[in-house]
Amino acid sequence: MAKRDFYEVLGVAKDAGADDLKKAFRKLAMQHHPDRNPGDASAEQKFREVNEAYDVLKDEQKRAAYDRFGHAAFEQSGGARPGGNGGFEFNFGGGGGFADIFDEMFGEFMGGRRGGGGAGRGADLRYNMEITLEDAHRGKQSTIRVASLGGCEACGGSGAEKGAKPVTCTTCRGHGKVRSQQGFFTVERGCPTCAGRGQTIDKPCRACSGEGRVRRERSLSVSIPAGVDDGTRIRLAGEGEAGSRGGPAGDLYIFLSVASHNLFRRDGNELHVRVPIPMTTAALGGAIEVPSIDGSRSRVNIPAGTQSGQAFRLRGKGMAVLRSQQRGDLFVETVIETPLNLTKRQQELLREFEKAGTAEKTSPESAGFFSKVKELWDDLRD
């Protein structure tokens, strides 16, 4: 009998996300579990199908292989074999089997995921770093100091005194896990005595108290690429906490925040800068120099009659684009500055200027606005 499509078994679309897969699996696994359907061969078969489908689709690599080759990708991957306590144990394609799938369903209700049979992986660490906008543009090589658990040099990470050897755990008899009954289900979890390792240490290392790790501060070099943005995450593999008793180290994640700038405002790869322009330059035209984020200067020609809020685009003068040789653009927004502290002569000249022309020609926008206001008032009087 040909196997059913795994997506059809779980009742999900082929583009279903991890949450949708888990939700569908939990519902079907609870519905068809053998402990809830004693003696029902059909339910047992469906339960096996559901477990097999989820075990493949929850793993990105297995799912990619299945999407490409179908069931043929797992034809040599074993099958189901009888397990203890009236249930079944499954292993498809080298996965963790039913115990891993069970943990996916009930780990949060049963005190977390079960312990492994060996050394434990170290925890991942987070480091928050603030950089300037200039650093985000050009990149930066920085050194940080991180306090974390590192491997104990006295015992080489084993947790045992020199010459001492681990012994088999008497609670789990070396299996690293114990079983208990929880309603309909038999729950398998890490042994609390040996923390899932299957072994205990009679003579723990005095330097690390048998943990195999000690807290120390380390200096790490971090390369920040040009073009990073606020919230960018940099992963340093294996630079997290050391694993317990020689286990693999976790990773260090550096989260970047870019400080606000006193001149530039960033919008993606674009930069915006507001530049005050003298009234005379805006009216008669001229040229100004504006700064760039790289420290250079750019000349901007201001045409006569430039208004406040008008923007000029300087191509290639914005932020560096991440993993690229390109740059964004710089937008220069003009702010026309009204003159202050005028001398009597300057005031006279402005009054002469006002009398010399008509508002419709020299200030068409304000003249048009007040013309509309006058029409509104006239309509209200009628």
C-alpha positions as CSV (number, residue, x, y, z in Angstrom):
1,M,0.0,0.0,0.0
2,A,1.4,3.3,-1.1
3,K,2.2,5.9,1.6
4,R,0.0,8.9,1.9
5,D,1.4,12.4,1.3
6,F,2.8,13.7,4.6
7,Y,1.1,17.1,4.2
8,E,-2.2,15.2,3.6
9,V,-1.7,13.1,6.7
10,L,-1.4,16.3,8.8
11,G,-4.1,18.1,6.9
12,V,-1.9,21.2,6.1
13,A,-0.8,23.1,3.1
14,K,2.7,22.6,1.6
15,D,3.7,26.1,2.6
16,A,2.5,25.6,6.2
17,G,4.8,27.1,8.8
18,A,6.3,25.4,11.9
19,D,3.4,26.6,14.2
20,D,0.8,25.2,11.9
21,L,2.6,21.9,11.6
22,K,2.9,21.6,15.4
23,K,-0.8,22.6,16.0
24,A,-2.0,20.0,13.5
25,F,0.3,17.3,14.9
26,R,-0.8,17.9,18.5
27,K,-4.5,17.6,17.6
28,L,-4.1,14.4,15.6
29,A,-1.7,12.7,18.0
30,M,-4.1,13.3,20.9
31,Q,-6.9,12.0,18.8
32,H,-5.3,8.8,17.6
33,H,-3.0,7.9,20.5
34,P,-3.1,4.1,21.3
35,D,-3.7,4.8,25.0
36,R,-6.9,6.6,24.1
37,N,-7.9,3.9,21.6
38,P,-7.0,0.6,23.1
39,G,-7.3,-2.3,20.6
40,D,-8.1,0.0,17.7
41,A,-5.7,-1.0,14.9
42,S,-6.9,1.8,12.7
43,A,-6.1,4.5,15.3
44,E,-2.7,2.9,15.9
45,Q,-1.9,3.0,12.2
46,K,-3.0,6.7,11.9
47,F,-1.0,7.5,15.0
48,R,2.1,6.1,13.4
49,E,1.4,8.0,10.1
50,V,1.0,11.3,12.0
51,N,4.3,10.8,13.9
52,E,6.2,9.8,10.8
53,A,4.8,12.8,8.9
54,Y,5.6,15.3,11.6
55,D,9.1,13.9,12.3
56,V,10.0,14.6,8.7
57,L,8.3,17.9,8.2
58,K,9.4,19.6,11.4
59,D,13.0,19.2,10.3
60,E,14.0,21.7,7.6
61,Q,16.6,19.4,6.0
62,K,14.3,16.4,6.0
63,R,11.4,18.5,4.7
64,A,13.5,19.9,1.9
65,A,14.5,16.3,0.9
66,Y,10.9,15.2,1.1
67,D,9.7,18.1,-1.0
68,R,12.2,17.2,-3.7
69,F,12.2,13.4,-3.7
70,G,9.1,12.4,-1.8
71,H,9.0,9.2,0.2
72,A,12.0,7.9,-1.8
73,A,14.2,10.1,0.3
74,F,13.5,7.9,3.3
75,E,13.0,4.4,1.9
76,Q,16.1,3.0,3.8
77,S,15.2,4.7,7.1
78,G,13.8,1.9,9.2
79,G,10.4,1.7,10.6
80,A,8.4,1.1,13.9
81,R,9.3,-1.4,16.5
82,P,7.5,-2.5,19.6
83,G,8.2,-0.4,22.7
84,G,7.6,-0.7,26.4
85,N,4.4,0.0,28.3
86,G,2.0,-0.9,25.5
87,G,3.2,1.9,23.2
88,F,5.5,2.2,20.2
89,E,8.8,3.7,19.6
90,F,9.5,5.2,16.2
91,N,12.6,6.2,14.3
92,F,12.4,7.6,10.8
93,G,15.4,8.9,8.9
94,G,17.7,9.1,11.9
95,G,15.5,11.5,14.0
96,G,15.0,11.5,17.7
97,G,12.0,9.2,17.5
98,F,8.8,9.3,19.4
99,A,10.4,10.6,22.6
100,D,11.5,13.8,20.7
101,I,8.0,14.2,19.2
102,F,6.4,13.6,22.6
103,D,8.6,16.4,24.0
104,E,7.4,18.7,21.3
105,M,3.9,18.1,22.5
106,F,4.2,18.1,26.2
107,G,7.6,19.4,27.1
108,E,6.2,22.7,28.5
109,F,3.7,20.9,30.7
110,M,6.1,18.3,32.1
111,G,9.0,20.5,33.3
112,G,10.9,21.1,30.1
113,R,12.6,18.9,27.5
114,R,14.2,15.6,28.5
115,G,17.9,15.5,29.2
116,G,20.3,13.9,26.8
117,G,22.5,10.9,27.6
118,G,25.8,12.8,27.5
119,A,27.4,16.2,28.1
120,G,25.1,19.2,27.8
121,R,25.4,22.1,25.2
122,G,26.2,25.5,26.6
123,A,23.7,28.3,26.7
124,D,23.6,30.9,24.0
125,L,24.5,34.5,25.1
126,R,23.3,37.9,24.1
127,Y,25.4,41.1,24.0
128,N,23.9,44.5,23.3
129,M,26.2,46.9,21.5
130,E,25.5,50.6,20.6
131,I,27.4,52.0,17.6
132,T,27.4,55.4,15.9
133,L,25.8,56.1,12.6
134,E,29.3,56.6,11.2
135,D,30.3,53.2,12.4
136,A,27.2,51.7,10.8
137,H,28.2,53.3,7.5
138,R,31.9,52.4,7.3
139,G,31.9,49.2,9.5
140,K,34.0,48.7,12.6
141,Q,36.4,46.2,14.2
142,S,35.6,46.2,17.9
143,T,36.8,44.3,21.0
144,I,34.2,43.4,23.6
145,R,34.5,41.7,27.1
146,V,32.1,39.0,27.9
147,A,31.6,37.3,31.3
148,S,30.4,33.7,30.8
149,L,31.0,30.1,31.9
150,G,34.1,28.6,30.2
151,G,35.7,25.2,30.4
152,C,37.4,24.4,33.6
153,E,41.2,24.1,33.0
154,A,41.8,22.1,36.2
155,C,39.7,19.1,35.1
156,G,39.6,19.7,31.4
157,G,35.9,20.1,31.5
158,S,35.2,16.6,32.8
159,G,34.0,17.8,36.3
160,A,36.1,15.1,38.1
161,E,39.2,15.5,40.2
162,K,42.4,14.4,38.6
163,G,42.5,10.6,38.5
164,A,38.8,10.2,39.4
165,K,36.4,8.5,36.9
166,P,32.6,8.9,36.5
167,V,30.5,6.0,37.7
168,T,27.1,4.7,36.5
169,C,24.1,6.6,37.9
170,T,22.2,4.4,40.4
171,T,18.9,6.1,39.7
172,C,18.6,5.5,36.0
173,R,21.2,2.7,35.8
174,G,23.2,4.6,33.1
175,H,20.2,5.3,30.8
176,G,20.1,9.0,31.5
177,K,16.4,9.0,31.7
178,V,13.5,7.8,34.0
179,R,9.9,7.0,33.2
180,S,6.7,7.9,35.1
181,Q,3.0,7.6,34.5
182,Q,1.0,10.7,33.6
183,G,-2.6,9.9,33.1
184,F,-3.0,8.2,29.7
185,F,0.7,8.6,28.9
186,T,4.1,7.2,30.1
187,V,6.4,10.2,30.4
188,E,10.1,9.8,29.8
189,R,12.4,12.6,31.1
190,G,16.0,13.2,32.0
191,C,17.2,11.6,35.2
192,P,17.3,14.3,38.0
193,T,20.2,12.6,39.7
194,C,22.7,12.7,36.8
195,A,21.0,15.4,34.8
196,G,20.5,13.0,31.9
197,R,24.2,12.0,31.6
198,G,23.9,8.5,32.9
199,Q,26.9,8.9,35.1
200,T,27.7,10.7,38.4
201,I,31.1,11.8,39.8
202,D,32.2,10.6,43.2
203,K,35.0,13.0,43.5
204,P,34.0,16.3,41.8
205,C,36.6,18.8,40.8
206,R,37.2,21.3,43.5
207,A,37.8,24.2,41.1
208,C,34.4,23.9,39.4
209,S,32.4,21.8,41.9
210,G,31.9,19.1,39.3
211,E,30.3,21.3,36.8
212,G,33.2,21.3,34.4
213,R,32.8,25.1,33.9
214,V,34.0,28.2,35.7
215,R,32.9,31.8,35.2
216,R,35.5,34.0,33.6
217,E,35.7,37.2,31.5
218,R,37.0,37.0,27.9
219,S,37.9,39.5,25.2
220,L,36.4,38.9,21.8
221,S,37.0,40.7,18.5
222,V,33.9,41.6,16.6
223,S,33.8,42.6,12.9
224,I,30.8,44.9,12.2
225,P,30.2,45.1,8.4
226,A,29.5,48.4,6.7
227,G,25.8,49.1,6.2
228,V,24.3,47.4,9.3
229,D,21.0,48.8,10.5
230,D,19.4,49.1,13.9
231,G,18.5,45.7,15.2
232,T,21.1,43.8,13.2
233,R,22.2,40.5,14.8
234,I,25.7,39.1,14.5
235,R,26.3,35.5,15.5
236,L,29.7,34.3,16.9
237,A,29.5,30.5,16.7
238,G,30.9,28.6,19.7
239,E,31.5,31.8,21.7
240,G,28.6,31.4,24.2
241,E,28.8,29.5,27.4
242,A,30.9,26.3,27.5
243,G,28.9,23.1,27.6
244,S,28.7,21.1,30.8
245,R,31.3,18.4,31.3
246,G,33.0,18.8,27.9
247,G,29.8,19.5,25.9
248,P,29.7,21.8,22.9
249,A,29.7,25.6,23.6
250,G,26.7,27.7,22.8
251,D,26.7,30.8,20.5
252,L,27.1,34.5,21.2
253,Y,24.6,36.8,19.6
254,I,25.5,40.5,19.3
255,F,22.4,42.8,18.9
256,L,23.3,46.2,17.4
257,S,21.6,49.5,18.1
258,V,22.5,52.6,16.1
259,A,22.6,55.8,18.1
260,S,20.7,58.8,16.8
261,H,22.8,61.5,14.9
262,N,22.8,65.2,15.5
263,L,22.7,66.0,11.8
264,F,21.4,63.0,9.8
265,R,18.2,61.1,9.9
266,R,18.4,57.6,8.4
267,D,15.7,55.9,6.4
268,G,17.0,52.5,5.2
269,N,19.9,53.3,3.0
270,E,18.9,56.9,2.5
271,L,20.0,59.8,4.7
272,H,18.2,63.1,5.2
273,V,19.6,66.4,6.5
274,R,17.9,69.7,7.1
275,V,20.0,72.7,6.1
276,P,19.1,76.3,7.0
277,I,19.3,78.7,4.0
278,P,19.6,82.5,4.4
279,M,16.6,84.2,3.0
280,T,18.7,86.1,0.5
281,T,20.3,82.9,-0.9
282,A,16.8,81.3,-1.2
283,A,15.5,84.4,-3.0
284,L,18.4,85.2,-5.3
285,G,20.0,81.8,-5.7
286,G,23.5,80.6,-4.8
287,A,25.4,77.6,-3.6
288,I,25.9,75.9,-0.3
289,E,28.2,73.1,1.0
290,V,26.7,70.2,2.9
291,P,28.4,67.4,4.8
292,S,28.3,63.7,4.0
293,I,28.3,60.8,6.5
294,D,31.8,59.9,5.3
295,G,33.2,63.3,6.2
296,S,33.4,64.7,2.7
297,R,31.6,67.8,1.5
298,S,29.2,68.3,-1.4
299,R,28.2,71.4,-3.3
300,V,24.5,72.1,-3.8
301,N,23.3,74.8,-6.2
302,I,20.3,76.6,-4.8
303,P,18.1,78.1,-7.6
304,A,16.4,81.5,-7.1
305,G,13.0,81.3,-5.5
306,T,13.8,78.1,-3.4
307,Q,11.1,77.5,-0.8
308,S,11.4,76.1,2.7
309,G,11.0,72.3,2.7
310,Q,12.3,71.8,-0.9
311,A,14.6,68.8,-1.1
312,F,17.7,68.2,-3.3
313,R,19.0,64.7,-4.0
314,L,22.6,63.8,-3.9
315,R,23.0,60.3,-5.4
316,G,25.5,57.9,-3.8
317,K,26.0,60.1,-0.8
318,G,23.9,58.2,1.7
319,M,24.5,55.0,3.7
320,A,26.6,52.1,2.6
321,V,24.5,49.1,1.5
322,L,25.1,46.0,3.5
323,R,27.2,43.4,1.6
324,S,27.5,45.7,-1.4
325,Q,29.7,48.3,-2.9
326,Q,26.8,50.6,-3.4
327,R,25.5,53.6,-1.4
328,G,22.1,55.1,-0.9
329,D,21.2,58.8,-1.6
330,L,21.4,61.9,0.6
331,F,18.4,64.3,0.6
332,V,19.1,67.9,1.5
333,E,16.0,69.6,2.8
334,T,16.1,73.4,2.9
335,V,14.8,75.5,5.8
336,I,14.5,79.2,4.9
337,E,15.7,81.3,7.8
338,T,14.0,84.6,8.5
339,P,16.6,87.2,9.4
340,L,16.8,88.4,13.0
341,N,18.3,91.6,14.7
342,L,17.9,93.8,11.6
343,T,19.5,97.2,11.6
344,K,17.3,100.3,10.7
345,R,18.8,100.4,7.2
346,Q,18.0,96.7,6.7
347,Q,14.4,97.3,7.8
348,E,14.1,100.2,5.4
349,L,15.4,98.1,2.5
350,L,12.8,95.4,3.3
351,R,10.0,98.0,3.4
352,E,11.2,99.4,0.1
353,F,11.3,95.9,-1.4
354,E,7.7,95.3,-0.1
355,K,6.5,98.5,-1.7
356,A,8.4,98.0,-5.0
357,G,6.4,94.8,-6.0
358,T,3.1,93.1,-5.7
359,A,2.4,90.2,-3.4
360,E,1.0,88.1,-6.2
361,K,4.3,88.2,-8.0
362,T,6.8,88.0,-5.1
363,S,4.8,85.7,-2.7
364,P,2.3,83.9,-4.9
365,E,1.6,81.1,-2.4
366,S,0.7,83.4,0.5
367,A,-1.3,85.7,-1.8
368,G,-3.3,82.7,-3.1
369,F,-3.9,81.4,0.4
370,F,-5.3,84.7,1.7
371,S,-7.4,85.1,-1.4
372,K,-9.1,81.8,-0.6
373,V,-9.6,82.9,3.0
374,K,-11.3,86.1,1.8
375,E,-13.6,84.1,-0.4
376,L,-14.5,81.9,2.5
377,W,-15.3,84.9,4.7
378,D,-17.4,86.5,1.9
379,D,-19.4,83.2,1.6
380,L,-20.1,83.1,5.3
381,R,-21.4,86.7,5.3
382,D,-24.0,85.9,2.5
